Amino acid sequence: MKNSDSTQVKLWTTDFILLMLCNFLLFLQLHMIVSPLPSYVQDRFHANAFEVSLFTCLFALSAIAARLYSAKALEKGLRNAMIYIGLTVALLATLGYYFAAGIAVLLLLRMVFGIGFGMSSTAFPTMASDIVPVKRMGEGMGYFGLSTSLAMSMGPIIGVTVLQGAGFVTLMLCTAGVIAVIYPLSYSLTRKKAVSNNADVLQSSPAGTAAVSGTKAKTPFNRKLILPSILNCLLSITYGGLVGFIVLYGKEANLANPALFFLFNALAVLLVRPFAGRIYDSKGPKALLIPGAIFIAVGLIILSYATSMSILFVAAFIYGVGYGSMQSSLQTWMIQIVSPSQRGMANGMFLNTLDLGIATGALLLGAIASMTSYTDMYRYSVIFMIIFLLIYLIQGKRSGSFSVPVHQILSHTHIEAQNSEQQPTERKHNESK
């Protein structure tokens, strides 16, 4: 019997598909307005580069603050409250854009929106990590992360198109409508009791008994989250320069429709994500993070030399290959090194460092652009990928291993990359049982 074969464990359940759809819509409505907003603010309020960057930065900081509370609330079982309160706050803030007559009011509404988004965006990935089988965690979270990456890639295209064709009010109503659709989709998920599909597997481990039996033992912060969090932040800084300034860069470089960058980026992410999850499960993060960082750097350099839409498309595709493989790897890494009760914290850390990176990228790269140009800004952003590689390689060499230190509750279900030569023997042993 090949019961231990991970391919026999069902991944594509109705709940998993609904979670992916809800998460996709949540991030879609966010990025429908993130990229067009700088152009709108600059045209209507004549804002400078620093003021434009504040719209991304303050939103991200408020989302981070909300997630710090949300992670604790999820541990207390307040999952449904986080989803519905978060969605409602985000919806009201979005509708409030209509009444924003100045930069100050619009900034305040972005902060309020960040609070609502931060609450709801923590709940969905935590629910996903609970129902994805541990033996297919890399593959499952890779597919789930695809919903985020596709939304981050498709949202700017839709948002810029609606803003240019119908105006900001129509864009606001469209994003509000997307939020409203999430309510009925999430109803079947929230009316069910929060139970992990991995409970049977976890209970087979003595260390997992307390985790699934409702024991409320207070656990300290897992310091192993620090390294992937730093790496995720560095990756997100480069993306902050894209979502914040790609439209303005297009004007500088005389590109017809720079928002199409995200279309080809989405295509690359869509193609690479299924393979990336399987590679992570078999070989670990090193096989994805190192080449991924190189792809990101090359994509940014090509982008800085874009003089035509065809060069822009090439840059977008190369960047998307790197980003699509790296982001899901970092999220899976963070989930695997904590206990199931701390997955809310791990997902919160992942999303917080993503937003922190985007906020830092908007501020820092915006300052560079104001002193030089958007062309030079993208070249300077390559430095963050160099720092990424240096930190990862130095830390991996210092520890003597690039493998993920899987939490002891899940370790007996995970195949370490460096032990791959032992798999055939172990499989024969399992089949003989």
PAVO-993401 format. One record per residue (C-alpha): residue number from 1; x, y, z. Coordinates in steps of 0.5 Angstrom, whole numbers, always signed. Example, Ala and Ser with C-alpha at 12.3 -4.5 7.8 and 13.67 -1.06 7.14 Angstrom:
<nr:1; c1:+25; c2:-9; c3:+16>;
<nr:2; c1:+27; c2:-2; c3:+14>;
end
This chain:
<nr:1; c1:+0; c2:+0; c3:+0>;
<nr:2; c1:+3; c2:+7; c3:-2>;
<nr:3; c1:-1; c2:+11; c3:+3>;
<nr:4; c1:+5; c2:+15; c3:+5>;
<nr:5; c1:+6; c2:+17; c3:-2>;
<nr:6; c1:+4; c2:+25; c3:-2>;
<nr:7; c1:+1; c2:+25; c3:-9>;
<nr:8; c1:-5; c2:+20; c3:-6>;
<nr:9; c1:-7; c2:+26; c3:-1>;
<nr:10; c1:-12; c2:+30; c3:-3>;
<nr:11; c1:-11; c2:+37; c3:-4>;
<nr:12; c1:-16; c2:+40; c3:-9>;
<nr:13; c1:-22; c2:+40; c3:-4>;
<nr:14; c1:-28; c2:+45; c3:-5>;
<nr:15; c1:-26; c2:+49; c3:+1>;
<nr:16; c1:-19; c2:+50; c3:-1>;
<nr:17; c1:-21; c2:+53; c3:-8>;
<nr:18; c1:-26; c2:+57; c3:-4>;
<nr:19; c1:-20; c2:+60; c3:+0>;
<nr:20; c1:-16; c2:+61; c3:-6>;
<nr:21; c1:-22; c2:+65; c3:-10>;
<nr:22; c1:-23; c2:+69; c3:-3>;
<nr:23; c1:-16; c2:+71; c3:-3>;
<nr:24; c1:-15; c2:+72; c3:-10>;
<nr:25; c1:-21; c2:+77; c3:-10>;
<nr:26; c1:-18; c2:+81; c3:-3>;
<nr:27; c1:-11; c2:+82; c3:-6>;
<nr:28; c1:-14; c2:+84; c3:-13>;
<nr:29; c1:-18; c2:+89; c3:-11>;
<nr:30; c1:-12; c2:+92; c3:-7>;
<nr:31; c1:-8; c2:+92; c3:-13>;
<nr:32; c1:-13; c2:+95; c3:-17>;
<nr:33; c1:-12; c2:+101; c3:-14>;
<nr:34; c1:-5; c2:+101; c3:-11>;
<nr:35; c1:-2; c2:+102; c3:-18>;
<nr:36; c1:-7; c2:+107; c3:-21>;
<nr:37; c1:-7; c2:+111; c3:-15>;
<nr:38; c1:+0; c2:+115; c3:-15>;
<nr:39; c1:-2; c2:+117; c3:-22>;
<nr:40; c1:-9; c2:+120; c3:-20>;
<nr:41; c1:-6; c2:+123; c3:-14>;
<nr:42; c1:+0; c2:+127; c3:-18>;
<nr:43; c1:-5; c2:+129; c3:-23>;
<nr:44; c1:-11; c2:+131; c3:-19>;
<nr:45; c1:-7; c2:+134; c3:-13>;
<nr:46; c1:+0; c2:+135; c3:-16>;
<nr:47; c1:+3; c2:+131; c3:-11>;
<nr:48; c1:+11; c2:+130; c3:-11>;
<nr:49; c1:+14; c2:+124; c3:-11>;
<nr:50; c1:+15; c2:+123; c3:-3>;
<nr:51; c1:+7; c2:+125; c3:-2>;
<nr:52; c1:+6; c2:+119; c3:-7>;
<nr:53; c1:+10; c2:+114; c3:-4>;
<nr:54; c1:+6; c2:+116; c3:+3>;
<nr:55; c1:+0; c2:+113; c3:+0>;
<nr:56; c1:+3; c2:+106; c3:-1>;
<nr:57; c1:+7; c2:+107; c3:+6>;
<nr:58; c1:+2; c2:+109; c3:+11>;
<nr:59; c1:-3; c2:+104; c3:+8>;
<nr:60; c1:+2; c2:+98; c3:+9>;
<nr:61; c1:+4; c2:+100; c3:+16>;
<nr:62; c1:-3; c2:+100; c3:+18>;
<nr:63; c1:-4; c2:+93; c3:+15>;
<nr:64; c1:+2; c2:+91; c3:+19>;
<nr:65; c1:-1; c2:+94; c3:+26>;
<nr:66; c1:-7; c2:+90; c3:+24>;
<nr:67; c1:-4; c2:+84; c3:+23>;
<nr:68; c1:+0; c2:+84; c3:+30>;
<nr:69; c1:-7; c2:+84; c3:+33>;
<nr:70; c1:-10; c2:+79; c3:+28>;
<nr:71; c1:-5; c2:+74; c3:+29>;
<nr:72; c1:-7; c2:+74; c3:+37>;
<nr:73; c1:-14; c2:+74; c3:+35>;
<nr:74; c1:-13; c2:+68; c3:+31>;
<nr:75; c1:-10; c2:+64; c3:+36>;
<nr:76; c1:-16; c2:+65; c3:+40>;
<nr:77; c1:-21; c2:+63; c3:+35>;
<nr:78; c1:-23; c2:+69; c3:+33>;
<nr:79; c1:-23; c2:+67; c3:+25>;
<nr:80; c1:-29; c2:+69; c3:+23>;
<nr:81; c1:-29; c2:+76; c3:+27>;
<nr:82; c1:-23; c2:+78; c3:+23>;
<nr:83; c1:-25; c2:+76; c3:+16>;
<nr:84; c1:-32; c2:+80; c3:+17>;
<nr:85; c1:-30; c2:+86; c3:+21>;
<nr:86; c1:-24; c2:+87; c3:+16>;
<nr:87; c1:-28; c2:+86; c3:+10>;
<nr:88; c1:-33; c2:+91; c3:+13>;
<nr:89; c1:-28; c2:+96; c3:+15>;
<nr:90; c1:-24; c2:+96; c3:+8>;
<nr:91; c1:-31; c2:+96; c3:+4>;
<nr:92; c1:-33; c2:+103; c3:+8>;
<nr:93; c1:-26; c2:+106; c3:+7>;
<nr:94; c1:-26; c2:+104; c3:+0>;
<nr:95; c1:-33; c2:+108; c3:-1>;
<nr:96; c1:-30; c2:+114; c3:+3>;
<nr:97; c1:-25; c2:+115; c3:-3>;
<nr:98; c1:-31; c2:+119; c3:-6>;
<nr:99; c1:-32; c2:+124; c3:-1>;
<nr:100; c1:-24; c2:+125; c3:+0>;
<nr:101; c1:-23; c2:+132; c3:-3>;
<nr:102; c1:-16; c2:+133; c3:-1>;
<nr:103; c1:-9; c2:+129; c3:+0>;
<nr:104; c1:-10; c2:+129; c3:+8>;
<nr:105; c1:-17; c2:+125; c3:+8>;
<nr:106; c1:-15; c2:+120; c3:+2>;
<nr:107; c1:-9; c2:+118; c3:+6>;
<nr:108; c1:-13; c2:+117; c3:+13>;
<nr:109; c1:-18; c2:+113; c3:+9>;
<nr:110; c1:-12; c2:+109; c3:+6>;
<nr:111; c1:-10; c2:+108; c3:+13>;
<nr:112; c1:-17; c2:+105; c3:+15>;
<nr:113; c1:-17; c2:+101; c3:+9>;
<nr:114; c1:-10; c2:+98; c3:+11>;
<nr:115; c1:-13; c2:+96; c3:+18>;
<nr:116; c1:-19; c2:+92; c3:+15>;
<nr:117; c1:-14; c2:+89; c3:+10>;
<nr:118; c1:-9; c2:+87; c3:+15>;
<nr:119; c1:-15; c2:+83; c3:+19>;
<nr:120; c1:-18; c2:+79; c3:+13>;
<nr:121; c1:-12; c2:+78; c3:+9>;
<nr:122; c1:-9; c2:+74; c3:+15>;
<nr:123; c1:-14; c2:+70; c3:+16>;
<nr:124; c1:-15; c2:+66; c3:+9>;
<nr:125; c1:-8; c2:+64; c3:+9>;
<nr:126; c1:-8; c2:+61; c3:+16>;
<nr:127; c1:-14; c2:+57; c3:+14>;
<nr:128; c1:-11; c2:+55; c3:+8>;
<nr:129; c1:-5; c2:+52; c3:+12>;
<nr:130; c1:-9; c2:+49; c3:+16>;
<nr:131; c1:-13; c2:+45; c3:+11>;
<nr:132; c1:-7; c2:+43; c3:+6>;
<nr:133; c1:-4; c2:+36; c3:+8>;
<nr:134; c1:+3; c2:+37; c3:+11>;
<nr:135; c1:+6; c2:+32; c3:+6>;
<nr:136; c1:+4; c2:+37; c3:+0>;
<nr:137; c1:+5; c2:+43; c3:+4>;
<nr:138; c1:+10; c2:+46; c3:-1>;
<nr:139; c1:+6; c2:+45; c3:-7>;
<nr:140; c1:-1; c2:+47; c3:-4>;
<nr:141; c1:+2; c2:+53; c3:-1>;
<nr:142; c1:+5; c2:+54; c3:-8>;
<nr:143; c1:-2; c2:+54; c3:-11>;
<nr:144; c1:-5; c2:+58; c3:-6>;
<nr:145; c1:+0; c2:+63; c3:-6>;
<nr:146; c1:-1; c2:+63; c3:-14>;
<nr:147; c1:-8; c2:+67; c3:-12>;
<nr:148; c1:-4; c2:+72; c3:-9>;
<nr:149; c1:+1; c2:+73; c3:-14>;
<nr:150; c1:-4; c2:+73; c3:-20>;
<nr:151; c1:-8; c2:+78; c3:-16>;
<nr:152; c1:-2; c2:+83; c3:-15>;
<nr:153; c1:+0; c2:+82; c3:-23>;
<nr:154; c1:-7; c2:+83; c3:-26>;
<nr:155; c1:-10; c2:+88; c3:-21>;
<nr:156; c1:-6; c2:+94; c3:-24>;
<nr:157; c1:-8; c2:+92; c3:-31>;
<nr:158; c1:-15; c2:+92; c3:-29>;
<nr:159; c1:-14; c2:+99; c3:-25>;
<nr:160; c1:-10; c2:+103; c3:-30>;
<nr:161; c1:-15; c2:+101; c3:-35>;
<nr:162; c1:-21; c2:+103; c3:-31>;
<nr:163; c1:-18; c2:+109; c3:-29>;
<nr:164; c1:-16; c2:+111; c3:-36>;
<nr:165; c1:-22; c2:+109; c3:-39>;
<nr:166; c1:-28; c2:+111; c3:-34>;
<nr:167; c1:-25; c2:+115; c3:-28>;
<nr:168; c1:-23; c2:+114; c3:-21>;
<nr:169; c1:-30; c2:+114; c3:-18>;
<nr:170; c1:-32; c2:+108; c3:-23>;
<nr:171; c1:-25; c2:+105; c3:-20>;
<nr:172; c1:-27; c2:+106; c3:-13>;
<nr:173; c1:-34; c2:+103; c3:-14>;
<nr:174; c1:-31; c2:+97; c3:-18>;
<nr:175; c1:-26; c2:+95; c3:-12>;
<nr:176; c1:-32; c2:+96; c3:-7>;
<nr:177; c1:-36; c2:+91; c3:-11>;
<nr:178; c1:-30; c2:+86; c3:-11>;
<nr:179; c1:-30; c2:+86; c3:-4>;
<nr:180; c1:-37; c2:+85; c3:-3>;
<nr:181; c1:-37; c2:+79; c3:-7>;
<nr:182; c1:-32; c2:+76; c3:-2>;
<nr:183; c1:-38; c2:+76; c3:+3>;
<nr:184; c1:-42; c2:+70; c3:+0>;
<nr:185; c1:-36; c2:+66; c3:-2>;
<nr:186; c1:-33; c2:+66; c3:+5>;
<nr:187; c1:-40; c2:+64; c3:+8>;
<nr:188; c1:-39; c2:+57; c3:+7>;
<nr:189; c1:-32; c2:+57; c3:+10>;
<nr:190; c1:-34; c2:+61; c3:+16>;
<nr:191; c1:-40; c2:+57; c3:+18>;
<nr:192; c1:-35; c2:+51; c3:+19>;
<nr:193; c1:-32; c2:+50; c3:+26>;
<nr:194; c1:-24; c2:+51; c3:+25>;
<nr:195; c1:-21; c2:+44; c3:+24>;
<nr:196; c1:-15; c2:+42; c3:+21>;
<nr:197; c1:-15; c2:+37; c3:+16>;
<nr:198; c1:-8; c2:+35; c3:+19>;
<nr:199; c1:-10; c2:+33; c3:+26>;
<nr:200; c1:-9; c2:+26; c3:+25>;
<nr:201; c1:-2; c2:+26; c3:+22>;
<nr:202; c1:-1; c2:+31; c3:+28>;
<nr:203; c1:-4; c2:+27; c3:+33>;
<nr:204; c1:+1; c2:+21; c3:+31>;
<nr:205; c1:+7; c2:+25; c3:+34>;
<nr:206; c1:+7; c2:+26; c3:+41>;
<nr:207; c1:+9; c2:+33; c3:+40>;
<nr:208; c1:+3; c2:+35; c3:+36>;
<nr:209; c1:-2; c2:+32; c3:+41>;
<nr:210; c1:-2; c2:+39; c3:+45>;
<nr:211; c1:-3; c2:+43; c3:+39>;
<nr:212; c1:-9; c2:+39; c3:+37>;
<nr:213; c1:-12; c2:+38; c3:+43>;
<nr:214; c1:-14; c2:+45; c3:+45>;
<nr:215; c1:-8; c2:+46; c3:+50>;
<nr:216; c1:-7; c2:+53; c3:+51>;
<nr:217; c1:+0; c2:+53; c3:+52>;
<nr:218; c1:+4; c2:+60; c3:+51>;
<nr:219; c1:+9; c2:+59; c3:+46>;
<nr:220; c1:+15; c2:+64; c3:+45>;
<nr:221; c1:+16; c2:+68; c3:+38>;
<nr:222; c1:+20; c2:+63; c3:+34>;
<nr:223; c1:+27; c2:+66; c3:+32>;
<nr:224; c1:+27; c2:+62; c3:+26>;
<nr:225; c1:+22; c2:+66; c3:+23>;
<nr:226; c1:+27; c2:+72; c3:+23>;
<nr:227; c1:+31; c2:+70; c3:+17>;
<nr:228; c1:+26; c2:+68; c3:+12>;
<nr:229; c1:+22; c2:+75; c3:+14>;
<nr:230; c1:+28; c2:+79; c3:+12>;
<nr:231; c1:+29; c2:+76; c3:+6>;
<nr:232; c1:+22; c2:+77; c3:+4>;
<nr:233; c1:+22; c2:+84; c3:+6>;
<nr:234; c1:+28; c2:+85; c3:+1>;
<nr:235; c1:+24; c2:+81; c3:-5>;
<nr:236; c1:+18; c2:+86; c3:-3>;
<nr:237; c1:+22; c2:+92; c3:-4>;
<nr:238; c1:+23; c2:+91; c3:-11>;
<nr:239; c1:+16; c2:+90; c3:-12>;
<nr:240; c1:+14; c2:+96; c3:-9>;
<nr:241; c1:+18; c2:+100; c3:-14>;
<nr:242; c1:+14; c2:+97; c3:-19>;
<nr:243; c1:+7; c2:+97; c3:-16>;
<nr:244; c1:+9; c2:+105; c3:-14>;
<nr:245; c1:+12; c2:+107; c3:-20>;
<nr:246; c1:+11; c2:+103; c3:-26>;
<nr:247; c1:+6; c2:+108; c3:-29>;
<nr:248; c1:+10; c2:+114; c3:-28>;
<nr:249; c1:+16; c2:+110; c3:-31>;
<nr:250; c1:+12; c2:+109; c3:-37>;
<nr:251; c1:+11; c2:+116; c3:-38>;
<nr:252; c1:+19; c2:+118; c3:-37>;
<nr:253; c1:+21; c2:+112; c3:-42>;
<nr:254; c1:+15; c2:+114; c3:-47>;
<nr:255; c1:+12; c2:+107; c3:-46>;
<nr:256; c1:+5; c2:+106; c3:-49>;
<nr:257; c1:+2; c2:+102; c3:-44>;
<nr:258; c1:+7; c2:+100; c3:-38>;
<nr:259; c1:+1; c2:+97; c3:-34>;
<nr:260; c1:+2; c2:+91; c3:-39>;
<nr:261; c1:+8; c2:+89; c3:-35>;
<nr:262; c1:+4; c2:+86; c3:-30>;
<nr:263; c1:+0; c2:+82; c3:-35>;
<nr:264; c1:+7; c2:+78; c3:-37>;
<nr:265; c1:+9; c2:+78; c3:-30>;
<nr:266; c1:+3; c2:+74; c3:-28>;
<nr:267; c1:+4; c2:+70; c3:-34>;
<nr:268; c1:+11; c2:+68; c3:-32>;
<nr:269; c1:+8; c2:+67; c3:-25>;
<nr:270; c1:+2; c2:+62; c3:-27>;
<nr:271; c1:+7; c2:+58; c3:-31>;
<nr:272; c1:+13; c2:+57; c3:-26>;
<nr:273; c1:+8; c2:+56; c3:-19>;
<nr:274; c1:+6; c2:+49; c3:-20>;
<nr:275; c1:+13; c2:+47; c3:-22>;
<nr:276; c1:+16; c2:+51; c3:-16>;
<nr:277; c1:+12; c2:+48; c3:-11>;
<nr:278; c1:+14; c2:+41; c3:-13>;
<nr:279; c1:+21; c2:+43; c3:-13>;
<nr:280; c1:+21; c2:+46; c3:-6>;
<nr:281; c1:+18; c2:+39; c3:-3>;
<nr:282; c1:+24; c2:+35; c3:-6>;
<nr:283; c1:+30; c2:+40; c3:-6>;
<nr:284; c1:+28; c2:+45; c3:-1>;
<nr:285; c1:+28; c2:+53; c3:-2>;
<nr:286; c1:+36; c2:+53; c3:-4>;
<nr:287; c1:+34; c2:+51; c3:-11>;
<nr:288; c1:+29; c2:+56; c3:-12>;
<nr:289; c1:+31; c2:+62; c3:-8>;
<nr:290; c1:+38; c2:+63; c3:-11>;
<nr:291; c1:+36; c2:+62; c3:-18>;
<nr:292; c1:+30; c2:+66; c3:-17>;
<nr:293; c1:+34; c2:+72; c3:-14>;
<nr:294; c1:+38; c2:+72; c3:-20>;
<nr:295; c1:+32; c2:+72; c3:-25>;
<nr:296; c1:+29; c2:+78; c3:-21>;
<nr:297; c1:+36; c2:+82; c3:-22>;
<nr:298; c1:+36; c2:+81; c3:-29>;
<nr:299; c1:+29; c2:+83; c3:-30>;
<nr:300; c1:+30; c2:+89; c3:-27>;
<nr:301; c1:+36; c2:+91; c3:-31>;
<nr:302; c1:+33; c2:+90; c3:-37>;
<nr:303; c1:+27; c2:+94; c3:-35>;
<nr:304; c1:+31; c2:+100; c3:-34>;
<nr:305; c1:+33; c2:+99; c3:-41>;
<nr:306; c1:+26; c2:+99; c3:-44>;
<nr:307; c1:+25; c2:+103; c3:-50>;
<nr:308; c1:+20; c2:+99; c3:-53>;
<nr:309; c1:+14; c2:+95; c3:-50>;
<nr:310; c1:+17; c2:+88; c3:-53>;
<nr:311; c1:+23; c2:+90; c3:-48>;
<nr:312; c1:+18; c2:+91; c3:-43>;
<nr:313; c1:+15; c2:+85; c3:-44>;
<nr:314; c1:+21; c2:+81; c3:-43>;
<nr:315; c1:+23; c2:+84; c3:-37>;
<nr:316; c1:+16; c2:+83; c3:-34>;
<nr:317; c1:+17; c2:+75; c3:-36>;
<nr:318; c1:+24; c2:+74; c3:-33>;
<nr:319; c1:+22; c2:+78; c3:-27>;
<nr:320; c1:+16; c2:+74; c3:-26>;
<nr:321; c1:+19; c2:+67; c3:-26>;
<nr:322; c1:+24; c2:+70; c3:-20>;
<nr:323; c1:+18; c2:+73; c3:-16>;
<nr:324; c1:+13; c2:+67; c3:-17>;
<nr:325; c1:+18; c2:+62; c3:-15>;
<nr:326; c1:+21; c2:+66; c3:-9>;
<nr:327; c1:+15; c2:+68; c3:-6>;
<nr:328; c1:+11; c2:+62; c3:-5>;
<nr:329; c1:+18; c2:+59; c3:-2>;
<nr:330; c1:+19; c2:+64; c3:+3>;
<nr:331; c1:+12; c2:+63; c3:+5>;
<nr:332; c1:+12; c2:+55; c3:+6>;
<nr:333; c1:+19; c2:+56; c3:+9>;
<nr:334; c1:+15; c2:+60; c3:+15>;
<nr:335; c1:+9; c2:+56; c3:+15>;
<nr:336; c1:+14; c2:+49; c3:+16>;
<nr:337; c1:+18; c2:+52; c3:+22>;
<nr:338; c1:+12; c2:+53; c3:+27>;
<nr:339; c1:+7; c2:+49; c3:+30>;
<nr:340; c1:+0; c2:+49; c3:+27>;
<nr:341; c1:-2; c2:+54; c3:+33>;
<nr:342; c1:+3; c2:+59; c3:+31>;
<nr:343; c1:+1; c2:+59; c3:+23>;
<nr:344; c1:-3; c2:+65; c3:+24>;
<nr:345; c1:+3; c2:+69; c3:+27>;
<nr:346; c1:+7; c2:+66; c3:+21>;
<nr:347; c1:+3; c2:+68; c3:+16>;
<nr:348; c1:+2; c2:+75; c3:+19>;
<nr:349; c1:+10; c2:+75; c3:+19>;
<nr:350; c1:+10; c2:+73; c3:+12>;
<nr:351; c1:+5; c2:+79; c3:+10>;
<nr:352; c1:+7; c2:+84; c3:+14>;
<nr:353; c1:+14; c2:+83; c3:+11>;
<nr:354; c1:+11; c2:+83; c3:+5>;
<nr:355; c1:+8; c2:+90; c3:+6>;
<nr:356; c1:+14; c2:+93; c3:+10>;
<nr:357; c1:+18; c2:+91; c3:+4>;
<nr:358; c1:+13; c2:+95; c3:-1>;
<nr:359; c1:+13; c2:+101; c3:+4>;
<nr:360; c1:+20; c2:+101; c3:+4>;
<nr:361; c1:+21; c2:+100; c3:-3>;
<nr:362; c1:+16; c2:+106; c3:-4>;
<nr:363; c1:+19; c2:+111; c3:+0>;
<nr:364; c1:+27; c2:+109; c3:-1>;
<nr:365; c1:+26; c2:+108; c3:-9>;
<nr:366; c1:+21; c2:+114; c3:-9>;
<nr:367; c1:+27; c2:+118; c3:-6>;
<nr:368; c1:+32; c2:+115; c3:-11>;
<nr:369; c1:+27; c2:+117; c3:-17>;
<nr:370; c1:+26; c2:+124; c3:-14>;
<nr:371; c1:+34; c2:+125; c3:-14>;
<nr:372; c1:+36; c2:+121; c3:-21>;
<nr:373; c1:+30; c2:+118; c3:-25>;
<nr:374; c1:+26; c2:+112; c3:-25>;
<nr:375; c1:+31; c2:+109; c3:-30>;
<nr:376; c1:+36; c2:+109; c3:-25>;
<nr:377; c1:+31; c2:+107; c3:-19>;
<nr:378; c1:+30; c2:+101; c3:-22>;
<nr:379; c1:+38; c2:+100; c3:-23>;
<nr:380; c1:+39; c2:+101; c3:-16>;
<nr:381; c1:+34; c2:+96; c3:-14>;
<nr:382; c1:+38; c2:+91; c3:-16>;
<nr:383; c1:+42; c2:+92; c3:-10>;
<nr:384; c1:+37; c2:+89; c3:-5>;
<nr:385; c1:+37; c2:+82; c3:-9>;
<nr:386; c1:+45; c2:+82; c3:-8>;
<nr:387; c1:+44; c2:+83; c3:-1>;
<nr:388; c1:+39; c2:+78; c3:-1>;
<nr:389; c1:+44; c2:+73; c3:-4>;
<nr:390; c1:+49; c2:+75; c3:+1>;
<nr:391; c1:+45; c2:+74; c3:+7>;
<nr:392; c1:+42; c2:+67; c3:+5>;
<nr:393; c1:+49; c2:+65; c3:+2>;
<nr:394; c1:+53; c2:+67; c3:+9>;
<nr:395; c1:+47; c2:+64; c3:+13>;
<nr:396; c1:+47; c2:+58; c3:+10>;
<nr:397; c1:+54; c2:+57; c3:+10>;
<nr:398; c1:+55; c2:+59; c3:+17>;
<nr:399; c1:+49; c2:+54; c3:+19>;
<nr:400; c1:+52; c2:+48; c3:+15>;
<nr:401; c1:+46; c2:+47; c3:+11>;
<nr:402; c1:+41; c2:+51; c3:+7>;
<nr:403; c1:+35; c2:+46; c3:+9>;
<nr:404; c1:+29; c2:+48; c3:+12>;
<nr:405; c1:+29; c2:+46; c3:+20>;
<nr:406; c1:+22; c2:+43; c3:+20>;
<nr:407; c1:+18; c2:+44; c3:+26>;
<nr:408; c1:+18; c2:+37; c3:+30>;
<nr:409; c1:+11; c2:+36; c3:+30>;
<nr:410; c1:+11; c2:+36; c3:+22>;
<nr:411; c1:+18; c2:+33; c3:+21>;
<nr:412; c1:+16; c2:+26; c3:+21>;
<nr:413; c1:+12; c2:+28; c3:+15>;
<nr:414; c1:+17; c2:+32; c3:+11>;
<nr:415; c1:+22; c2:+29; c3:+6>;
<nr:416; c1:+29; c2:+33; c3:+7>;
<nr:417; c1:+33; c2:+35; c3:+1>;
<nr:418; c1:+39; c2:+32; c3:+3>;
<nr:419; c1:+36; c2:+25; c3:+5>;
<nr:420; c1:+34; c2:+24; c3:-2>;
<nr:421; c1:+38; c2:+18; c3:-3>;
<nr:422; c1:+35; c2:+15; c3:+3>;
<nr:423; c1:+28; c2:+15; c3:+0>;
<nr:424; c1:+27; c2:+9; c3:-4>;
<nr:425; c1:+29; c2:+5; c3:+2>;
<nr:426; c1:+24; c2:+8; c3:+6>;
<nr:427; c1:+19; c2:+8; c3:+1>;
<nr:428; c1:+20; c2:+0; c3:+0>;
<nr:429; c1:+19; c2:+0; c3:+8>;
<nr:430; c1:+13; c2:+3; c3:+8>;
<nr:431; c1:+10; c2:-1; c3:+2>;
<nr:432; c1:+11; c2:-7; c3:+6>;
<nr:433; c1:+7; c2:-5; c3:+12>;
end
